[in-house]
Amino acid sequence: MGGSVLVVFYLLTAETRDGLSVDLRPISTSDCQRVCEILVTDGEVREKLHPDSEQPEKIRAVPIHRRPDLLVPCADLVNSEWQRSQAARVHSLQKSCAEFPVCLVLLQGHRETERLLGHARLSRVVGHGSSLFVESVVVSKVERGKGYGRTLMEETERYARNRGFKRLCLTTHDKQHFYAHIGYVLSTPVQNAGAMTAFVPIEMLLRFSRMSEEDQKQTRTEHKGSRVSGGACVVGSPPPLPSIPPPPPPPLPPPLPPSSIPLSPPPFIPPPPPLPPPPPPPSSIPPSPPSSIPPPPPSSIPPSPPLSIPPPPAPPPNQSAGQPVVQTLTETPHRDAKGVPIFWMHKDI
């Protein structure tokens, strides 16, 4: 009596030191390239392969510092969206390291069939130890429209989550609806450390950044009651020094006694000069008769009407006086370094 037994496999996926995660789960047909059955016929064990059960090759995100052979292809991929010299782009990608920034490449396949699908860069956020900043998100132009943009963000979030981070922040000029569709919400600006953490510790960057909320509370407690007359204490700065009265003026010398003051004769004042003689009386010249030139006739041109100045245009409804612009998915008050509107977003992962 013969029968067939379907063998259930388990897949153990262990990430490297960059990922630090272990995933133990039952394997499915989507995780293997071939499914086999063990046939037991009359006590003889046979293996039957199913060649028609080939599945799509797995997509994964890998830090590029573990794949230096992809530096030049990845530089060309990023330059296809943001033009830069290849040497400068390769130099920027070479800064990827486990201590951030990290450049992730989205790959599919193995060895000869491997394809480079996309790229994303992760950096630390100054003042927010559990957040990362995502930038330079790009998918290969020949692979767009296939859902790889969502896959790239999911793999980026998984990498950040496995490294212990809880939030991703990003900016976009025109893809805010796409990011909102995958769970990102509008946010406030943050400071991206970028490649500075490669040679400047994050603690040093914090000193040049704005203080965190806990530091501000501590500073307020330390400087509470430090207001003095004539000044105010600013949070984060040393209290003003108390006012010091000016030194008294030096004493005047004692006056001399009257007997020791010499008396000088009064100064000589010359007499005033004599007054000039009065002017002669006016001569008897008859007055001239009035002019016989008739006055000009009144003008027949009607007076021009007063100029009508049109009232100033009313401000747009979203920028009325006294109301700041609120960031929405269609408008934003934020601008980048070139003055172009930019949207700030984040997602808790």
HUPE-V935446 format. One record per residue. N is the residue number from 1. SS is DSSP state (h for helix, s for strand, l for the rest). PHI is phi as a letter, one per 20 degrees, with the letter a starting at -180 (none if undefined). PSI is psi in whole degrees, -180 to 180 (none if undefined). Layout:
N SS PHI PSI
N SS PHI PSI
This chain:
1 l none 123
2 l d 164
3 s a 169
4 s c 141
5 s c 125
6 s e 121
7 l e 130
8 l e 121
9 l e 157
10 s c 140
11 s d 126
12 s d 113
13 s d 116
14 s d 121
15 l f 161
16 l f -170
17 l f -18
18 l e -29
19 l e -45
20 l l 49
21 l b 152
22 s c 130
23 s c 112
24 s d 115
25 s b 160
26 s f 141
27 l f 146
28 l d 174
29 l f -20
30 l e -10
31 l e -6
32 l c 156
33 l e -25
34 l c 143
35 l d 133
36 s c 153
37 s d 146
38 s d 116
39 s e 130
40 s d 108
41 s c 113
42 l l 41
43 l n -2
44 s d 128
45 s e 127
46 s c 157
47 s d 125
48 s d 122
49 s e 148
50 l d 94
51 h f -19
52 h e 8
53 h d 28
54 l f 135
55 l d 160
56 l f 147
57 l f 145
58 l f 143
59 s d 138
60 s b 156
61 s d 129
62 s c 135
63 s f 137
64 h f -20
65 h f -10
66 h e -8
67 l c 68
68 h f -17
69 h f -12
70 h d 9
71 h f -50
72 h f -47
73 h f -37
74 h f -37
75 h f -41
76 h f -35
77 h f -48
78 h f -38
79 h f -20
80 l f -21
81 l d -39
82 l c 103
83 l f 134
84 l a 161
85 l f 149
86 h f -39
87 h f -42
88 h f -37
89 h f -41
90 h f -41
91 h f -39
92 h f -41
93 h f -30
94 l f -13
95 l f -6
96 l f 134
97 l b 170
98 l f -22
99 l e 10
100 l m 143
101 l f 155
102 s c 127
103 s d 117
104 s e 138
105 s d 135
106 s e 120
107 s c 153
108 s c 136
109 l n -178
110 l c 140
111 h l -114
112 h f -28
113 h e 8
114 l f 137
115 s c 143
116 s e 115
117 s e -37
118 s a 179
119 s b 145
120 s b 147
121 s d 136
122 s d 133
123 s c 161
124 s f 156
125 s d 124
126 l f 129
127 l n -4
128 s c 93
129 s f -22
130 s d 14
131 s d 151
132 s c 153
133 s d 128
134 s d 133
135 s b 171
136 s l 44
137 s e 119
138 s b 142
139 s d 142
140 l g 137
141 h f -34
142 h f -11
143 h d 7
144 l f 156
145 l n 10
146 l d 9
147 l n 9
148 h f -22
149 h f -45
150 h f -42
151 h f -40
152 h f -42
153 h f -38
154 h f -42
155 h f -36
156 h f -43
157 h f -40
158 h f -42
159 h f -47
160 h f -40
161 h f -41
162 h f -23
163 l e -1
164 l n 9
165 l e 155
166 l d -8
167 s b 142
168 s d 134
169 s d 152
170 s b 169
171 s c 154
172 s b 149
173 l e -35
174 l b 7
175 l d 26
176 h f -31
177 h f -36
178 h f -47
179 h f -36
180 h f -33
181 h f -27
182 l d 17
183 l o 1
184 l e 146
185 s c 159
186 s f 146
187 l b -177
188 l d 157
189 l f 147
190 l c 169
191 l d 120
192 s e 127
193 l f -29
194 h m -141
195 h e 2
196 h f -31
197 h f -11
198 h f -28
199 l c -3
200 l c 123
201 l f 152
202 h f -29
203 h f -38
204 h f -38
205 h f -33
206 h f -32
207 h f -33
208 h e -9
209 l e 176
210 l f 150
211 l f 150
212 l f 171
213 h f -38
214 h f -40
215 h f -38
216 h f -40
217 h f -42
218 h f -40
219 h f -39
220 h f -38
221 h f -41
222 h f -35
223 l d 14
224 l f 135
225 l m 16
226 l e 10
227 l f 138
228 s c 167
229 l f 129
230 l n 4
231 s a 172
232 l c 149
233 l e 129
234 l e 134
235 l f 129
236 l n -4
237 l c 156
238 l f 148
239 l f 153
240 l f 149
241 l f 147
242 l f 147
243 l f 135
244 l d 126
245 l f 146
246 l f 153
247 l f 149
248 l f 151
249 l f 154
250 l f 147
251 l f 147
252 l f 150
253 l f 150
254 l f 145
255 l f 151
256 l f 148
257 l f 156
258 h f -32
259 h f -21
260 h e -2
261 l e 118
262 l f 140
263 l e 126
264 l d 146
265 l f 152
266 l f 147
267 l f 152
268 l e 125
269 l d 117
270 l f 154
271 l f 155
272 l f 153
273 l f 158
274 l f 151
275 l f 146
276 l f 159
277 l f 154
278 l f 154
279 l f 155
280 l f 156
281 l f 154
282 l f 148
283 l f 157
284 l e 77
285 l e 125
286 l f 145
287 l f 149
288 l f 142
289 l f 158
290 l f 152
291 l f 141
292 l e 13
293 l f 119
294 l f 152
295 l f 152
296 l f 147
297 l f 155
298 l f 146
299 l f 139
300 l e 2
301 l e 123
302 l f 147
303 l f 143
304 l f 143
305 l f 156
306 l f 145
307 l f 134
308 l e 113
309 l e 121
310 l f 148
311 l f 153
312 l f 148
313 l f 146
314 l f 143
315 l f 156
316 l g 154
317 h f -27
318 h e -4
319 h c 43
320 l f 160
321 l f 133
322 l n -2
323 l d 116
324 l f 156
325 l f 128
326 l e 136
327 l f 125
328 l c -176
329 l f -6
330 l d -18
331 l b 154
332 l b 144
333 l e -6
334 l e 148
335 s c 150
336 l e -170
337 l f -23
338 l e 4
339 l n 11
340 l e 137
341 s g 140
342 l b 144
343 s d 134
344 s d 132
345 s b 161
346 s b 166
347 s b 131
348 s e 124
349 l d none
